[in-house]
Amino acid sequence: ESSKNSRINQLRSENEDMQAIICHLEEKMSIAINKYNTLSNKKEILEIKRHEAIKYNKASALAQSLAVEISIKASDMNDLSIEMKDIQRNIYFIKYEIKRKNMILKQL
């Protein structure tokens, strides 16, 4: 009985720790989403400027410079997308582990 109570307390403690990790990961996700949206907006503005530069036959150097900036923003967005997918994957597996431990708790 003492061993059973000890195991129950251990599982509950582990679940609480995992919930804290999920909260931290969700915060990281929120920050990453905000960064992604900011980059997306900046990239969109650069694309508009690039199209205007091409349309009005401004110096091709300007259009090329803007294209490089757009490419950098797109690369940064891709990196953030990978990071967000990784966070989502971690959250999924932690939630799965919490469910598994809750099932064990129900059986105890």
Legacy VTK file of the C-alpha trace (Angstrom):
# vtk DataFile Version 3.0
C-alpha trace
ASCII
DATASET POLYDATA
POINTS 108 float
0.000 0.000 0.000
2.836 2.374 0.853
4.592 1.421 -2.380
1.360 2.037 -4.304
0.944 5.509 -2.749
4.567 6.279 -3.466
4.113 5.274 -7.122
0.931 7.385 -7.386
2.731 10.409 -5.950
5.658 9.865 -8.283
3.401 9.676 -11.360
1.482 12.783 -10.307
4.726 14.661 -9.747
6.039 13.591 -13.157
2.780 14.719 -14.799
3.046 18.118 -13.116
6.630 18.460 -14.340
5.572 17.562 -17.870
2.714 20.083 -17.726
5.289 22.750 -16.812
7.398 21.707 -19.800
4.346 21.970 -22.062
3.668 25.504 -20.775
7.275 26.449 -21.541
7.075 24.924 -25.023
3.779 26.695 -25.728
5.450 29.985 -24.755
8.322 29.217 -27.134
5.757 28.409 -29.829
3.969 31.707 -29.300
7.246 33.616 -29.594
8.181 31.690 -32.745
4.763 32.389 -34.297
5.128 36.109 -33.593
8.617 36.134 -35.131
7.333 34.211 -38.154
4.462 36.650 -38.676
6.806 39.635 -38.341
9.182 38.121 -40.898
6.282 37.354 -43.208
5.072 40.958 -43.056
8.571 42.328 -43.697
9.032 39.905 -46.600
5.715 40.981 -48.104
6.718 44.663 -47.906
10.063 43.883 -49.547
8.298 41.985 -52.346
6.031 44.966 -53.000
9.058 47.303 -53.117
10.869 44.907 -55.454
7.904 44.724 -57.828
7.673 48.529 -57.816
11.388 48.823 -58.562
11.017 46.444 -61.506
7.800 48.110 -62.714
9.292 51.587 -62.781
12.574 50.395 -64.284
14.561 51.569 -61.310
18.116 50.423 -61.046
18.254 46.657 -61.256
20.730 46.743 -58.361
17.868 47.829 -56.099
15.651 44.983 -57.289
18.535 42.524 -56.808
19.242 43.858 -53.332
15.581 43.491 -52.403
15.554 39.962 -53.836
18.465 39.043 -51.554
16.651 40.481 -48.520
13.495 38.567 -49.501
15.520 35.365 -49.785
17.027 35.904 -46.324
13.572 36.489 -44.802
12.243 33.354 -46.532
15.169 31.340 -45.165
14.567 32.701 -41.648
10.880 31.843 -41.990
11.793 28.309 -43.050
14.077 27.938 -40.002
11.263 29.120 -37.726
8.841 26.743 -39.396
11.176 23.836 -38.651
11.527 25.017 -35.047
7.738 25.280 -34.659
7.219 21.767 -36.045
9.805 20.466 -33.578
8.026 22.203 -30.688
4.675 20.803 -31.827
6.185 17.316 -32.003
7.604 17.649 -28.476
4.269 18.880 -27.111
2.466 15.973 -28.779
4.778 13.350 -27.281
4.709 14.911 -23.821
0.904 15.019 -23.880
0.907 11.386 -24.989
3.175 10.482 -22.071
0.894 12.366 -19.647
-2.076 10.392 -20.981
-0.177 7.155 -20.557
0.711 7.987 -16.968
-2.860 9.030 -16.230
-4.030 5.617 -17.466
-1.570 3.964 -15.106
-2.826 6.167 -12.278
-6.402 5.053 -12.944
-5.322 1.444 -12.670
-3.544 1.970 -9.337
LINES 1 109
108 0 1 2 3 4 5 6 7 8 9 10 11 12 13 14 15 16 17 18 19 20 21 22 23 24 25 26 27 28 29 30 31 32 33 34 35 36 37 38 39 40 41 42 43 44 45 46 47 48 49 50 51 52 53 54 55 56 57 58 59 60 61 62 63 64 65 66 67 68 69 70 71 72 73 74 75 76 77 78 79 80 81 82 83 84 85 86 87 88 89 90 91 92 93 94 95 96 97 98 99 100 101 102 103 104 105 106 107
